[in-house]
Amino acid sequence: MSTITDTIIESEERAALRAAVAALGKRHGRDHDREALWAEAAKLGYLGVNLPEEYGGGGGGLAELSIVLEELGAAGCPLLMMVVSPAICGTVIARFGTEEQRRAWLPALADGTRTMAFGITEPDAGSNSHRITTTARRTDDGWVLSGRKVFISGVDIADATLIVGRTEDARTGKLKPCLFIVPRDAPGFGRSRIDMELFAQEKQFELVLDDVELPRDALVGEEDAGLLQLFAGLNPERVMTAAFGIGMGRYAVARAVEYAKERQVWKTPIGAHQAIAHPLAQAHIELELARLMMQKAAALYDAGDDLGAGEAANMAKYAAGEACVRAVDQAVHTLGGNGLTREYGLASLVTAARVARIAPVSREMVLNFVSHQSLGLPKSY
């Protein structure tokens, strides 16, 4: 079990990882080529740092993987698919997959030669996973999957998508969540790109599963495990979203601080004025606080405390989202009109920062969770 000190003070190995990834991010920068960065990060062992060593991973945990995404984000080149491929899908397969599934996917996810998307959100079942209507029907040969998904990242570049569907419980007749690996080229598995104003190299898609036939071994884990397997992936998703937001916020503040040191008005750097300096200091403090909660969530998850990790992961995601939005807003405000130009690369973050507030769960649903689960107030959802 990790101690509080272990959570707050990084080991020499983690500090070295942070420095090495920061150097990688600096080499690629804001105008990076996603494929080139993904390939180099994979070659250096960063993509699979959380996956088991016996399957080609680094043998670390969510704490190490969150460092990688945070530092790449702080350099202006976050890899959004890290949230999905190694964090969600890699974790679920490592914990619940069959030996064949582990050997087929984990080494490839670790070395970057294969990627996997994650499909849970539906048009009529956003935050309510109990209303998912994508269903899996048993056949003599396996499964038939039918349904729709929306806002699914990177399906066009992923080799398969881990789809959350529901199967009927033979004992109760009720539907329960299950996870299926759906290859990109599976007949009946259609996708259409959603036209987003969000600047991101990874695209968003709507999926249609029209009686997609899958073999028996497409099911990940036990059919009766239900929510246990689902939340094994959702908690890492929240922690990694926090890392995404913290990295973005750090990038924005760093650009604003650099500008505030150099930009002069009346022969004085604008950073000398408290009206400029104090909001940036506040943004820095809020990002550091969010990082502490993220580190706690990762430590709890890596220690096997799923219940404690669930609470902390939601709090980390909330704190990071709020801190990221305020950091980006203040950075743009610090630069004034320059903050809206392409040259300084901050304006596009105004939209991107909202992702950490909205996805994968809204801040309002986090507050619902904390008020009910943490404070014991009556359930409102």
C-alpha positions as CSV (number, residue, x, y, z in Angstrom):
1,M,0.0,0.0,0.0
2,S,1.4,3.4,-1.0
3,T,1.8,5.9,1.8
4,I,0.9,9.6,1.6
5,T,4.6,10.4,1.3
6,D,5.0,8.1,-1.6
7,T,2.1,9.8,-3.3
8,I,3.4,13.4,-2.8
9,I,7.2,12.8,-3.3
10,E,8.1,11.2,-6.5
11,S,10.7,8.5,-6.6
12,E,13.9,8.9,-8.5
13,E,12.6,6.6,-11.2
14,R,9.4,8.7,-11.6
15,A,11.3,11.9,-11.6
16,A,13.6,10.6,-14.3
17,L,10.6,9.5,-16.3
18,R,9.0,12.9,-16.0
19,A,12.3,14.6,-17.2
20,A,12.7,12.2,-20.1
21,V,9.2,12.6,-21.3
22,A,9.4,16.4,-21.0
23,A,12.5,16.3,-23.2
24,L,10.6,14.2,-25.8
25,G,7.7,16.6,-25.7
26,K,10.0,19.6,-26.1
27,R,11.6,18.0,-29.2
28,H,8.2,17.6,-30.9
29,G,6.4,20.7,-29.6
30,R,3.0,22.2,-30.4
31,D,3.2,21.6,-34.1
32,H,4.0,17.9,-33.7
33,D,3.3,15.0,-36.0
34,R,1.1,12.7,-34.1
35,E,2.2,9.5,-35.8
36,A,5.9,10.4,-35.3
37,L,5.5,11.3,-31.7
38,W,3.4,8.1,-31.0
39,A,6.1,6.0,-32.6
40,E,8.9,7.5,-30.7
41,A,7.0,7.4,-27.4
42,A,6.3,3.7,-28.0
43,K,9.9,3.0,-28.9
44,L,11.1,4.6,-25.7
45,G,8.6,2.4,-23.7
46,Y,6.3,5.3,-22.6
47,L,3.0,4.1,-24.1
48,G,3.0,0.8,-22.3
49,V,4.7,1.9,-19.1
50,N,1.6,0.8,-17.1
51,L,1.2,-2.6,-18.7
52,P,2.7,-5.9,-17.3
53,E,6.3,-6.7,-18.1
54,E,5.5,-10.2,-19.2
55,Y,3.4,-8.8,-22.0
56,G,6.0,-6.2,-23.2
57,G,5.0,-3.3,-20.9
58,G,7.0,-1.4,-18.4
59,G,5.5,-3.0,-15.3
60,G,4.5,0.4,-13.8
61,G,1.1,1.7,-13.1
62,L,-1.4,4.4,-13.7
63,A,0.9,6.8,-11.8
64,E,3.6,6.4,-14.4
65,L,1.3,6.6,-17.4
66,S,-0.3,9.8,-16.0
67,I,3.2,11.3,-15.8
68,V,3.7,10.6,-19.5
69,L,0.5,12.2,-20.6
70,E,0.9,15.2,-18.3
71,E,4.4,16.0,-19.5
72,L,3.5,15.6,-23.1
73,G,0.6,18.0,-22.5
74,A,2.8,20.5,-20.8
75,A,5.0,20.5,-23.9
76,G,2.0,21.2,-26.1
77,C,1.7,17.8,-27.6
78,P,-0.7,15.6,-25.6
79,L,-1.6,12.2,-27.1
80,L,-5.3,11.8,-26.5
81,M,-5.3,8.2,-27.5
82,M,-3.2,7.4,-24.4
83,V,-6.3,7.9,-22.4
84,V,-8.0,5.2,-24.4
85,S,-5.6,2.7,-25.7
86,P,-3.2,1.8,-22.9
87,A,-5.1,3.4,-20.0
88,I,-8.7,2.1,-20.5
89,C,-8.3,-0.8,-22.9
90,G,-4.9,-2.0,-21.8
91,T,-6.0,-2.0,-18.2
92,V,-9.2,-3.9,-18.8
93,I,-7.5,-6.5,-20.9
94,A,-4.6,-6.9,-18.5
95,R,-7.0,-7.4,-15.5
96,F,-9.8,-9.3,-17.1
97,G,-8.8,-10.6,-20.5
98,T,-8.1,-14.2,-21.4
99,E,-4.5,-15.3,-21.8
100,E,-5.0,-15.3,-25.6
101,Q,-6.4,-11.7,-25.5
102,R,-3.5,-10.5,-23.4
103,R,-0.9,-12.0,-25.7
104,A,-2.7,-10.7,-28.8
105,W,-3.2,-7.1,-27.6
106,L,-1.0,-6.0,-24.7
107,P,2.5,-6.3,-26.5
108,A,1.1,-4.4,-29.5
109,L,-0.5,-1.7,-27.3
110,A,2.7,-1.3,-25.5
111,D,4.9,-1.0,-28.6
112,G,2.4,1.2,-30.4
113,T,1.9,-1.1,-33.4
114,R,-1.8,-1.5,-32.5
115,T,-4.3,0.8,-30.9
116,M,-7.7,0.3,-29.5
117,A,-10.6,2.8,-29.1
118,F,-13.3,2.7,-26.4
119,G,-17.0,3.0,-27.1
120,I,-19.4,3.6,-24.2
121,T,-21.3,6.9,-24.8
122,E,-24.6,6.7,-26.7
123,P,-27.0,9.4,-28.0
124,D,-29.5,8.7,-25.2
125,A,-27.2,7.4,-22.5
126,G,-24.5,10.0,-21.9
127,S,-23.6,9.8,-18.2
128,N,-26.1,7.1,-17.4
129,S,-24.4,3.8,-18.3
130,H,-27.4,1.9,-17.0
131,R,-29.4,3.2,-20.0
132,I,-27.0,1.8,-22.6
133,T,-29.1,0.2,-25.4
134,T,-26.3,-1.5,-27.4
135,T,-27.0,-5.2,-26.9
136,A,-25.2,-8.4,-27.5
137,R,-27.2,-11.5,-28.3
138,R,-25.8,-15.0,-28.0
139,T,-25.6,-17.2,-31.0
140,D,-24.3,-20.7,-31.6
141,D,-21.0,-19.3,-32.8
142,G,-20.6,-16.3,-30.6
143,W,-22.4,-12.9,-30.4
144,V,-24.4,-10.4,-32.5
145,L,-23.9,-6.8,-31.4
146,S,-26.3,-4.0,-32.3
147,G,-26.5,-0.4,-31.3
148,R,-25.1,3.1,-31.7
149,K,-22.2,5.1,-30.0
150,V,-21.3,8.7,-30.3
151,F,-18.2,10.9,-29.5
152,I,-15.8,7.9,-29.9
153,S,-12.2,9.1,-30.3
154,G,-9.8,7.8,-32.9
155,V,-11.8,4.9,-34.4
156,D,-10.3,5.6,-37.8
157,I,-6.8,4.9,-36.5
158,A,-7.6,2.2,-34.0
159,D,-7.3,-1.5,-35.0
160,A,-10.4,-2.3,-32.8
161,T,-12.8,-0.7,-30.4
162,L,-13.6,-2.0,-27.0
163,I,-17.4,-1.7,-27.0
164,V,-19.6,-1.5,-23.9
165,G,-22.8,-3.5,-24.6
166,R,-25.4,-5.3,-22.6
167,T,-26.3,-8.9,-22.4
168,E,-29.4,-10.5,-20.8
169,D,-29.0,-12.2,-17.4
170,A,-30.5,-15.6,-17.7
171,R,-31.5,-15.6,-14.1
172,T,-33.2,-12.2,-13.8
173,G,-33.9,-11.2,-17.4
174,K,-32.2,-7.9,-16.8
175,L,-29.5,-6.4,-19.0
176,K,-26.0,-6.2,-17.6
177,P,-22.9,-4.5,-19.1
178,C,-20.3,-6.5,-20.9
179,L,-17.2,-5.6,-23.0
180,F,-16.5,-6.7,-26.5
181,I,-13.5,-6.3,-28.8
182,V,-14.8,-5.2,-32.2
183,P,-12.3,-5.2,-35.1
184,R,-12.3,-2.0,-37.3
185,D,-13.2,-3.9,-40.4
186,A,-15.9,-6.1,-38.9
187,P,-18.9,-6.3,-41.3
188,G,-21.8,-4.1,-40.0
189,F,-19.4,-1.9,-38.0
190,G,-19.9,1.6,-39.5
191,R,-18.5,5.0,-38.6
192,S,-19.2,8.6,-39.5
193,R,-17.1,11.5,-38.5
194,I,-18.6,14.2,-36.2
195,D,-17.8,17.7,-37.4
196,M,-16.2,19.2,-34.3
197,E,-14.9,22.7,-33.8
198,L,-12.5,21.3,-31.3
199,F,-8.8,21.4,-32.4
200,A,-7.4,17.9,-32.0
201,Q,-5.5,15.5,-34.2
202,E,-7.7,12.7,-33.0
203,K,-11.2,12.8,-34.6
204,Q,-14.6,12.0,-33.1
205,F,-17.0,9.5,-34.6
206,E,-20.5,8.2,-34.4
207,L,-20.6,4.4,-34.6
208,V,-23.4,2.1,-35.9
209,L,-23.3,-1.6,-35.1
210,D,-25.7,-3.3,-37.4
211,D,-25.8,-6.9,-36.3
212,V,-22.1,-7.2,-36.0
213,E,-21.2,-10.9,-35.7
214,L,-18.4,-11.6,-33.3
215,P,-16.7,-14.8,-32.2
216,R,-17.1,-16.1,-28.6
217,D,-13.6,-14.8,-27.7
218,A,-14.6,-11.2,-28.5
219,L,-16.0,-11.0,-24.9
220,V,-13.5,-9.6,-22.5
221,G,-13.6,-11.1,-19.0
222,E,-16.6,-12.8,-17.4
223,E,-20.1,-12.2,-18.6
224,D,-21.3,-12.0,-15.0
225,A,-18.6,-9.5,-13.9
226,G,-20.8,-6.6,-15.0
227,L,-19.9,-3.1,-13.6
228,L,-16.6,-4.4,-12.0
229,Q,-14.9,-4.7,-15.4
230,L,-16.5,-1.5,-16.7
231,F,-15.2,0.7,-13.8
232,A,-11.8,-0.9,-14.0
233,G,-11.5,1.1,-17.2
234,L,-13.5,4.2,-16.2
235,N,-11.3,5.1,-13.2
236,P,-8.1,5.2,-15.2
237,E,-10.0,7.2,-17.8
238,R,-10.8,9.9,-15.2
239,V,-7.2,10.0,-13.9
240,M,-5.8,10.3,-17.4
241,T,-8.3,13.0,-18.2
242,A,-7.0,14.9,-15.2
243,A,-3.4,14.4,-16.5
244,F,-4.6,15.7,-19.9
245,G,-6.1,18.9,-18.3
246,I,-3.1,19.5,-16.0
247,G,-0.7,19.2,-18.8
248,M,-2.7,21.6,-21.0
249,G,-3.0,24.1,-18.1
250,R,0.7,24.0,-17.4
251,Y,1.4,24.6,-21.1
252,A,-0.9,27.7,-21.1
253,V,0.6,29.1,-17.9
254,A,4.1,28.6,-19.1
255,R,3.4,30.5,-22.3
256,A,1.7,33.3,-20.4
257,V,4.6,33.6,-17.9
258,E,7.1,33.7,-20.7
259,Y,5.1,36.5,-22.4
260,A,4.6,38.4,-19.1
261,K,8.4,38.5,-18.5
262,E,9.2,39.8,-22.0
263,R,6.3,42.1,-22.8
264,Q,6.9,45.6,-21.6
265,V,4.5,48.5,-21.1
266,W,5.9,51.8,-19.8
267,K,9.4,50.2,-19.6
268,T,8.2,47.6,-17.1
269,P,7.5,43.9,-17.8
270,I,3.7,43.3,-17.5
271,G,4.5,40.4,-15.1
272,A,5.6,43.0,-12.5
273,H,2.0,44.1,-12.1
274,Q,0.0,42.2,-9.5
275,A,-3.1,42.2,-11.8
276,I,-1.1,40.0,-14.2
277,A,1.1,38.1,-11.7
278,H,-1.5,37.1,-9.1
279,P,-4.0,35.4,-11.5
280,L,-1.1,33.4,-13.0
281,A,0.1,32.4,-9.6
282,Q,-3.4,31.3,-8.6
283,A,-3.6,29.2,-11.8
284,H,-0.3,27.6,-11.0
285,I,-1.5,26.8,-7.4
286,E,-4.8,25.3,-8.6
287,L,-3.0,23.1,-11.1
288,E,-0.6,21.8,-8.4
289,L,-3.5,21.0,-6.2
290,A,-5.2,19.1,-8.9
291,R,-2.0,17.2,-9.5
292,L,-1.9,16.1,-5.9
293,M,-5.4,14.7,-6.1
294,M,-4.5,13.0,-9.4
295,Q,-1.5,11.4,-7.8
296,K,-3.6,10.2,-4.9
297,A,-6.1,8.6,-7.3
298,A,-3.4,6.9,-9.2
299,A,-1.7,5.6,-6.1
300,L,-5.0,4.2,-4.8
301,Y,-5.8,2.6,-8.1
302,D,-2.3,1.0,-8.4
303,A,-2.6,-0.3,-4.8
304,G,-5.8,-2.1,-5.7
305,D,-8.2,0.1,-3.8
306,D,-10.9,0.5,-6.5
307,L,-13.5,2.1,-4.2
308,G,-11.1,4.7,-2.9
309,A,-9.7,5.3,-6.4
310,G,-13.2,5.9,-7.7
311,E,-13.8,8.8,-5.3
312,A,-10.3,10.2,-5.8
313,A,-10.4,9.8,-9.6
314,N,-13.7,11.8,-9.9
315,M,-12.3,14.5,-7.6
316,A,-9.1,14.7,-9.6
317,K,-10.9,14.9,-12.9
318,Y,-13.1,17.7,-11.5
319,A,-10.2,19.7,-10.0
320,A,-8.1,19.3,-13.1
321,G,-10.9,20.4,-15.4
322,E,-11.7,23.5,-13.4
323,A,-8.0,24.4,-13.1
324,C,-7.3,23.8,-16.8
325,V,-10.1,26.1,-17.9
326,R,-9.1,28.9,-15.6
327,A,-5.4,28.5,-16.5
328,V,-6.1,28.7,-20.3
329,D,-8.5,31.7,-19.8
330,Q,-6.0,33.6,-17.8
331,A,-3.2,32.8,-20.2
332,V,-5.2,34.1,-23.2
333,H,-6.1,37.2,-21.1
334,T,-2.5,37.8,-20.2
335,L,-1.5,38.0,-23.9
336,G,-4.5,40.2,-24.8
337,G,-5.0,40.3,-28.6
338,N,-1.9,38.1,-29.1
339,G,-3.7,35.4,-27.1
340,L,-6.1,35.0,-30.0
341,T,-3.5,34.7,-32.8
342,R,-2.3,31.4,-34.3
343,E,1.3,32.5,-33.6
344,Y,1.0,32.0,-29.9
345,G,-1.0,28.8,-30.0
346,L,-3.4,29.5,-27.1
347,A,-6.7,30.4,-28.7
348,S,-7.4,26.8,-29.8
349,L,-7.0,25.7,-26.1
350,V,-10.0,27.8,-25.1
351,T,-12.3,25.1,-26.7
352,A,-10.0,22.2,-25.9
353,A,-9.9,23.1,-22.2
354,R,-13.6,22.5,-21.9
355,V,-13.1,18.8,-22.7
356,A,-11.6,18.3,-19.3
357,R,-14.9,19.7,-17.8
358,I,-17.3,17.8,-20.1
359,A,-15.7,14.4,-20.8
360,P,-15.6,11.6,-19.9
361,V,-18.1,12.7,-17.2
362,S,-19.5,16.2,-16.6
363,R,-18.5,18.2,-13.5
364,E,-22.1,18.1,-12.5
365,M,-22.2,14.3,-12.4
366,V,-19.0,14.4,-10.4
367,L,-20.7,16.6,-7.9
368,N,-23.7,14.3,-7.8
369,F,-21.3,11.4,-7.1
370,V,-19.4,13.2,-4.4
371,S,-22.5,14.5,-2.7
372,H,-24.1,11.1,-2.6
373,Q,-21.1,8.7,-2.2
374,S,-18.7,10.9,-0.1
375,L,-21.1,13.0,1.9
376,G,-24.0,10.6,2.2
377,L,-26.6,13.0,0.9
378,P,-29.8,11.7,-0.8
379,K,-29.2,10.5,-4.3
380,S,-30.2,13.0,-7.0
381,Y,-29.7,10.9,-10.1
